[in-house]
Amino acid sequence: MARLSILSVLFFAAASLSAPNYGKNNNPPCRFAPLYSQDDVLEHPHDFARDFLYWEGHFHQNNVGYNTANAMTYDGTLLDPTTGLATEKHPFSAASKE
């Protein structure tokens, strides 16, 4: 998974909050990207950003993407390809990533 800078995430969050809701999906599937064409993203980027942030929010939580007890991120978390829910994690992190 590609990492985004805080500025990028804030930009997408602000854009999705201030944009009109085109109503594609309030609960997108975890593999939502193939539902969009390049034209869809260019014409209505807020829909794609909303779906992206929906699933990114599932990752940025305790015991999935990071450990709140020590503020360390996990090196990887396996996701169910159908539901997008966390199934197993690597209980370690490389020091170079912190």
CNS distance restraints for C-alpha pairs under 8 A (distance, minus, plus):
assign (resid   4 and name CA) (resid   8 and name CA) 6.06 0.50 0.50
assign (resid   4 and name CA) (resid   9 and name CA) 6.56 0.50 0.50
assign (resid   5 and name CA) (resid   9 and name CA) 6.46 0.50 0.50
assign (resid   6 and name CA) (resid  10 and name CA) 6.10 0.50 0.50
assign (resid   7 and name CA) (resid  11 and name CA) 6.07 0.50 0.50
assign (resid   8 and name CA) (resid  12 and name CA) 6.24 0.50 0.50
assign (resid   9 and name CA) (resid  13 and name CA) 6.04 0.50 0.50
assign (resid  10 and name CA) (resid  14 and name CA) 5.99 0.50 0.50
assign (resid  11 and name CA) (resid  15 and name CA) 6.01 0.50 0.50
assign (resid  12 and name CA) (resid  16 and name CA) 6.02 0.50 0.50
assign (resid  12 and name CA) (resid  46 and name CA) 7.71 0.50 0.50
assign (resid  12 and name CA) (resid  49 and name CA) 5.79 0.50 0.50
assign (resid  12 and name CA) (resid  50 and name CA) 7.87 0.50 0.50
assign (resid  12 and name CA) (resid  53 and name CA) 7.81 0.50 0.50
assign (resid  13 and name CA) (resid  17 and name CA) 6.22 0.50 0.50
assign (resid  13 and name CA) (resid  49 and name CA) 7.48 0.50 0.50
assign (resid  13 and name CA) (resid  50 and name CA) 7.67 0.50 0.50
assign (resid  13 and name CA) (resid  53 and name CA) 7.28 0.50 0.50
assign (resid  14 and name CA) (resid  18 and name CA) 6.13 0.50 0.50
assign (resid  15 and name CA) (resid  19 and name CA) 5.89 0.50 0.50
assign (resid  15 and name CA) (resid  46 and name CA) 6.32 0.50 0.50
assign (resid  15 and name CA) (resid  49 and name CA) 7.87 0.50 0.50
assign (resid  16 and name CA) (resid  46 and name CA) 4.97 0.50 0.50
assign (resid  16 and name CA) (resid  47 and name CA) 7.37 0.50 0.50
assign (resid  16 and name CA) (resid  49 and name CA) 6.27 0.50 0.50
assign (resid  16 and name CA) (resid  50 and name CA) 5.70 0.50 0.50
assign (resid  19 and name CA) (resid  46 and name CA) 6.31 0.50 0.50
assign (resid  20 and name CA) (resid  46 and name CA) 7.99 0.50 0.50
assign (resid  21 and name CA) (resid  46 and name CA) 7.81 0.50 0.50
assign (resid  21 and name CA) (resid  47 and name CA) 7.38 0.50 0.50
assign (resid  22 and name CA) (resid  44 and name CA) 7.84 0.50 0.50
assign (resid  22 and name CA) (resid  47 and name CA) 6.74 0.50 0.50
assign (resid  23 and name CA) (resid  47 and name CA) 7.66 0.50 0.50
assign (resid  24 and name CA) (resid  47 and name CA) 6.82 0.50 0.50
assign (resid  25 and name CA) (resid  51 and name CA) 7.75 0.50 0.50
assign (resid  26 and name CA) (resid  51 and name CA) 7.96 0.50 0.50
assign (resid  27 and name CA) (resid  51 and name CA) 7.87 0.50 0.50
assign (resid  27 and name CA) (resid  54 and name CA) 7.93 0.50 0.50
assign (resid  28 and name CA) (resid  32 and name CA) 6.11 0.50 0.50
assign (resid  28 and name CA) (resid  51 and name CA) 6.08 0.50 0.50
assign (resid  28 and name CA) (resid  54 and name CA) 7.85 0.50 0.50
assign (resid  29 and name CA) (resid  82 and name CA) 7.71 0.50 0.50
assign (resid  29 and name CA) (resid  83 and name CA) 7.11 0.50 0.50
assign (resid  29 and name CA) (resid  84 and name CA) 7.65 0.50 0.50
assign (resid  30 and name CA) (resid  55 and name CA) 6.74 0.50 0.50
assign (resid  30 and name CA) (resid  81 and name CA) 7.28 0.50 0.50
assign (resid  30 and name CA) (resid  82 and name CA) 6.79 0.50 0.50
assign (resid  30 and name CA) (resid  83 and name CA) 6.17 0.50 0.50
assign (resid  30 and name CA) (resid  84 and name CA) 4.88 0.50 0.50
assign (resid  31 and name CA) (resid  81 and name CA) 7.59 0.50 0.50
assign (resid  31 and name CA) (resid  82 and name CA) 7.69 0.50 0.50
assign (resid  31 and name CA) (resid  84 and name CA) 7.81 0.50 0.50
assign (resid  32 and name CA) (resid  36 and name CA) 7.54 0.50 0.50
assign (resid  32 and name CA) (resid  51 and name CA) 7.19 0.50 0.50
assign (resid  33 and name CA) (resid  48 and name CA) 7.75 0.50 0.50
assign (resid  36 and name CA) (resid  40 and name CA) 5.65 0.50 0.50
assign (resid  36 and name CA) (resid  41 and name CA) 6.55 0.50 0.50
assign (resid  36 and name CA) (resid  48 and name CA) 7.55 0.50 0.50
assign (resid  37 and name CA) (resid  41 and name CA) 6.51 0.50 0.50
assign (resid  38 and name CA) (resid  42 and name CA) 6.25 0.50 0.50
assign (resid  39 and name CA) (resid  43 and name CA) 5.93 0.50 0.50
assign (resid  40 and name CA) (resid  44 and name CA) 5.75 0.50 0.50
assign (resid  40 and name CA) (resid  45 and name CA) 7.21 0.50 0.50
assign (resid  41 and name CA) (resid  45 and name CA) 4.55 0.50 0.50
assign (resid  41 and name CA) (resid  46 and name CA) 7.91 0.50 0.50
assign (resid  41 and name CA) (resid  47 and name CA) 7.62 0.50 0.50
assign (resid  41 and name CA) (resid  48 and name CA) 6.24 0.50 0.50
assign (resid  44 and name CA) (resid  48 and name CA) 7.43 0.50 0.50
assign (resid  45 and name CA) (resid  49 and name CA) 6.13 0.50 0.50
assign (resid  46 and name CA) (resid  50 and name CA) 5.92 0.50 0.50
assign (resid  47 and name CA) (resid  51 and name CA) 6.35 0.50 0.50
assign (resid  48 and name CA) (resid  52 and name CA) 6.05 0.50 0.50
assign (resid  49 and name CA) (resid  53 and name CA) 6.01 0.50 0.50
assign (resid  50 and name CA) (resid  54 and name CA) 6.09 0.50 0.50
assign (resid  51 and name CA) (resid  55 and name CA) 6.59 0.50 0.50
assign (resid  52 and name CA) (resid  56 and name CA) 6.02 0.50 0.50
assign (resid  53 and name CA) (resid  57 and name CA) 5.82 0.50 0.50
assign (resid  54 and name CA) (resid  58 and name CA) 6.86 0.50 0.50
assign (resid  55 and name CA) (resid  59 and name CA) 6.73 0.50 0.50
assign (resid  55 and name CA) (resid  84 and name CA) 7.79 0.50 0.50
assign (resid  56 and name CA) (resid  60 and name CA) 6.37 0.50 0.50
assign (resid  57 and name CA) (resid  61 and name CA) 7.20 0.50 0.50
assign (resid  58 and name CA) (resid  85 and name CA) 7.75 0.50 0.50
assign (resid  59 and name CA) (resid  64 and name CA) 5.87 0.50 0.50
assign (resid  59 and name CA) (resid  65 and name CA) 5.33 0.50 0.50
assign (resid  60 and name CA) (resid  64 and name CA) 6.93 0.50 0.50
assign (resid  60 and name CA) (resid  65 and name CA) 5.28 0.50 0.50
assign (resid  60 and name CA) (resid  66 and name CA) 7.08 0.50 0.50
assign (resid  61 and name CA) (resid  65 and name CA) 5.91 0.50 0.50
assign (resid  61 and name CA) (resid  66 and name CA) 6.54 0.50 0.50
assign (resid  62 and name CA) (resid  66 and name CA) 5.41 0.50 0.50
assign (resid  62 and name CA) (resid  67 and name CA) 5.30 0.50 0.50
assign (resid  62 and name CA) (resid  68 and name CA) 5.67 0.50 0.50
assign (resid  63 and name CA) (resid  67 and name CA) 5.36 0.50 0.50
assign (resid  63 and name CA) (resid  68 and name CA) 7.62 0.50 0.50
assign (resid  64 and name CA) (resid  74 and name CA) 7.48 0.50 0.50
assign (resid  64 and name CA) (resid  77 and name CA) 6.45 0.50 0.50
assign (resid  64 and name CA) (resid  86 and name CA) 6.55 0.50 0.50
assign (resid  64 and name CA) (resid  89 and name CA) 7.09 0.50 0.50
assign (resid  65 and name CA) (resid  73 and name CA) 5.80 0.50 0.50
assign (resid  65 and name CA) (resid  74 and name CA) 5.59 0.50 0.50
assign (resid  65 and name CA) (resid  76 and name CA) 7.53 0.50 0.50
assign (resid  65 and name CA) (resid  77 and name CA) 6.92 0.50 0.50
assign (resid  66 and name CA) (resid  71 and name CA) 6.51 0.50 0.50
assign (resid  66 and name CA) (resid  72 and name CA) 5.59 0.50 0.50
assign (resid  66 and name CA) (resid  73 and name CA) 3.95 0.50 0.50
assign (resid  66 and name CA) (resid  74 and name CA) 5.35 0.50 0.50
assign (resid  67 and name CA) (resid  71 and name CA) 5.31 0.50 0.50
assign (resid  67 and name CA) (resid  72 and name CA) 5.46 0.50 0.50
assign (resid  67 and name CA) (resid  73 and name CA) 6.23 0.50 0.50
assign (resid  67 and name CA) (resid  74 and name CA) 7.43 0.50 0.50
assign (resid  68 and name CA) (resid  72 and name CA) 7.38 0.50 0.50
assign (resid  72 and name CA) (resid  93 and name CA) 7.21 0.50 0.50
assign (resid  72 and name CA) (resid  98 and name CA) 7.09 0.50 0.50
assign (resid  73 and name CA) (resid  93 and name CA) 6.29 0.50 0.50
assign (resid  73 and name CA) (resid  98 and name CA) 7.38 0.50 0.50
assign (resid  74 and name CA) (resid  89 and name CA) 7.26 0.50 0.50
assign (resid  74 and name CA) (resid  90 and name CA) 6.32 0.50 0.50
assign (resid  74 and name CA) (resid  91 and name CA) 6.24 0.50 0.50
assign (resid  74 and name CA) (resid  92 and name CA) 5.72 0.50 0.50
assign (resid  74 and name CA) (resid  93 and name CA) 5.11 0.50 0.50
assign (resid  75 and name CA) (resid  89 and name CA) 7.97 0.50 0.50
assign (resid  75 and name CA) (resid  90 and name CA) 6.00 0.50 0.50
assign (resid  75 and name CA) (resid  91 and name CA) 7.48 0.50 0.50
assign (resid  75 and name CA) (resid  92 and name CA) 6.01 0.50 0.50
assign (resid  75 and name CA) (resid  93 and name CA) 4.62 0.50 0.50
assign (resid  75 and name CA) (resid  94 and name CA) 6.75 0.50 0.50
assign (resid  76 and name CA) (resid  89 and name CA) 5.83 0.50 0.50
assign (resid  76 and name CA) (resid  90 and name CA) 5.37 0.50 0.50
assign (resid  77 and name CA) (resid  86 and name CA) 6.45 0.50 0.50
assign (resid  77 and name CA) (resid  87 and name CA) 7.37 0.50 0.50
assign (resid  77 and name CA) (resid  88 and name CA) 5.80 0.50 0.50
assign (resid  77 and name CA) (resid  89 and name CA) 4.03 0.50 0.50
assign (resid  77 and name CA) (resid  90 and name CA) 6.10 0.50 0.50
assign (resid  78 and name CA) (resid  86 and name CA) 5.89 0.50 0.50
assign (resid  78 and name CA) (resid  87 and name CA) 5.65 0.50 0.50
assign (resid  78 and name CA) (resid  88 and name CA) 5.14 0.50 0.50
assign (resid  78 and name CA) (resid  89 and name CA) 5.81 0.50 0.50
assign (resid  79 and name CA) (resid  83 and name CA) 7.95 0.50 0.50
assign (resid  79 and name CA) (resid  84 and name CA) 5.40 0.50 0.50
assign (resid  79 and name CA) (resid  85 and name CA) 5.42 0.50 0.50
assign (resid  79 and name CA) (resid  86 and name CA) 4.51 0.50 0.50
assign (resid  79 and name CA) (resid  87 and name CA) 5.49 0.50 0.50
assign (resid  79 and name CA) (resid  88 and name CA) 7.28 0.50 0.50
assign (resid  80 and name CA) (resid  84 and name CA) 4.99 0.50 0.50
assign (resid  80 and name CA) (resid  85 and name CA) 5.49 0.50 0.50
assign (resid  80 and name CA) (resid  86 and name CA) 6.36 0.50 0.50
assign (resid  80 and name CA) (resid  87 and name CA) 6.22 0.50 0.50
assign (resid  93 and name CA) (resid  97 and name CA) 7.30 0.50 0.50
assign (resid  94 and name CA) (resid  98 and name CA) 7.37 0.50 0.50
